[in-house]
Amino acid sequence: MSRPDPAPAPPPARPPAPFAPTPFRAAWWLPGAHAQTVAGKYLRPKTGVRYRRERLETPDGDFLDLDWASIVGFPELPDDAPLVVVVHGLEGSAQSAYVLETCRMVRERGMRAVAMNFRSCSGEPNRTARFYHAGETGDLAFVLDRCAALFPRAPLAAVGFSLGANMLLKHLGEQGDGARVSAAVAVSVPFDLMAGAVKLDRSFMGRQYQGIFIRSLRRKLEEKRELVGDGCDQPRARKARTFLEFDDAATSRLHGFRDVEHYYSSQSSKSFVPGIRRPTLVLQSVDDPFVDEAALPREAIRANPNLTAAFTERGGHVGFIGGEPWAPVFWAEREAARFLASQLDPGAASGGR
C-alpha cells in the first residue's frame, strides 16, 4: 500500500468534558502488585475479537500492520462512528489480552477499534534494521494520519498501554493543538524511562520481568543479524540481561541516539506532559513494579487542565483487576472506554449501544 493521502486538518481543541473516574477496588484474591501484574496477562479473555489486517507501507521502505477489530455479537458501525487506535506495550501486539479487552470495551460504548502493531510485532520481522522504541512517535503519527484520511467524519481517539502509553503521551505533547486525536487514555505509563529501568534492576521480580522481555528482543535481533550488521553492538546486546544493557547496546544505536542515557532522557513522556492539549485520562498505580513512584510527574499532570488522572494504591502494571474470581472486572479498559465515550459522544453516531 502506498503512503496515505494527506488527511484533513485536526479538529479544533475543546475543553475536556467533566469526567470522574470510578474508584478502583483491587480484587481481594490478587494481593500485591505482582499478583495483579501477572494475572493481568492470563485472566483477560482472548476470545470474541476478529481482526482484518491492513498493511501500511512506510516512507522508509518498511511496513506497519493494522488490525481492524470486529466484535462477535455486535453489528458493524458506520464510518462516522468514533474510531479508537489501540497502542500496545513492549513486545506486545494486537493479540495482547489488554488490547483485545480494550477493543471489546470500546465497542460496547458505540466506538470502533483498530490495533496498531509496532515494527517486528505483527508476527513477522520488519524489513529494516531498526525496530521500535518508547518514543517512536513518527510511526504513531503515520497511523493516525492514515485513520484520519480513511474516516474524515469519525472522531479519532487513542489508548496506549505501558511503552505505548509513553509513546502516546509524548506524541500528544509534541503535537499540542495539532494532535489528530480528540481524546486519549494512557495506562501504566513509564514516565521516566531511566527511573523505571533502575527500579526493575534492583529487585528479584524486576529482573524476572526484564528477562522475559530481553529474551524476546534478543531473538528478534538475532533474526536480523545480517541486516543489522554494525548498526549496533550486537555481541554486547546478545549478552544483555537488563533493559539498560540492551537499550545501550542496541535500541539506542539502532534509532539514532548516542547511548541509553540520551535515549531515555529524550524519550521519557514526563517532559511532554505540559504540552498536551487534548482531553487525556491517565490511569496509574503507585505500586507498579515497572514505574518509580517518585518519578511520577504529579505536579505537571495537576497543572494541565486537559489531563484527568486516577492514581490508585494498587493495580500493578497493566493489571487493575477487580471483582470476584469467577467474574473478574478489568477496570482500566472499562474506564478507558467510558472516558472516551464521554469525550467523543458516540451516542450521536448510529449503531451505538
Phi, psi and omega in degrees: 000140180282171179300138182302147174296156179304134181273158176297163181299147178300153178292153177295148179293148176224154181299145178300139173289147180304136180209130177242113179301141174289132179303140178270128177245105183297143179300132181297333184270005175234071183285134173092159184295321184288324177298317178296316183297311183290317181297328179302328180286325190257339185272333180293132181292149180246022180247168173089359179239129175244139183247146167245120186272139173232131180257126176258129174275126183271158182299338182265017176085012178255194179215157172231134179258128173254140176243111182273125190268137165240140184251126181301131179091356179241137177288160176293147179263158180288168184294343180266002177289145180306144181240128181248122174270124182256127187244117186279178182259192183305124179057024173268197179189184175297341179273357178299142187299322181290331175291314179299318179296321178296318178301319179294315184294318182291328178293323178297338179262012175084023180238156175265163180223144171226133182260128176271132172257127176294164176303131180082001185252003185262007177115354177211152181297146174281173192273337186258170182292329182284164177240250176213168176208175189294341180242023183284081182273346179296315179293321178297315179298321179299317179292317180296322176298319179298315181295319179295324179289323180290322185229074186294340181263359183264127171302139185245137179219173179212148174232129179238145180239132173055238178306321178294331176289320175299316179299316182294314180295321177299316178300314180298319179293323177294318187278331180056233181291348180267006182298138180294322186282152176267342179197161183207161175224136177236127185242129176054064188274127171277076187304325181238103188296320180294314181299321179293317180297319180294318179299315181298324183286349185261002181228155179299311181294325177300321179290329176293315178301313181302318182302320180299312182290318183296320178299320178294316180295320179295321178299317180296320179297320180295323178299331181248031186306311182289321180295319180290320178056230180265024177291344175207178179272083185298316179303319180288324179295324180292337179265356185297142177238351182228164176299319180302315181292313182292317182292330177287319183280325188238295189305311183297318184290321183289342185242020170087014178263153182294318183194186184294325179297317178297316179300305184295317184291325184275341186250358178290131188289343182302329181286345186255354181304317182298336183272359183288128183238016177240146177304122186223131177258130177247121179249116191216130175262135181283349176261015180302119182289349180264352189233133176281116182303323182294340182266001179293129183277064185300316183295318179296323178292314179298326184283347182259112184292348179277350184255138171241127183241141171239101176267118182253151179287329182231168179141340179065205180254113184051041175259271176054052181256127175241196177080198182253163181304325181273352180212068180294149178244128181259089191298317186297313181294321179296315179293323178300313180295319180296318179296313181296322177298322181292332182269329186259346179056057182293345177298340179285341179269139180295149176093352180287162179208000000 
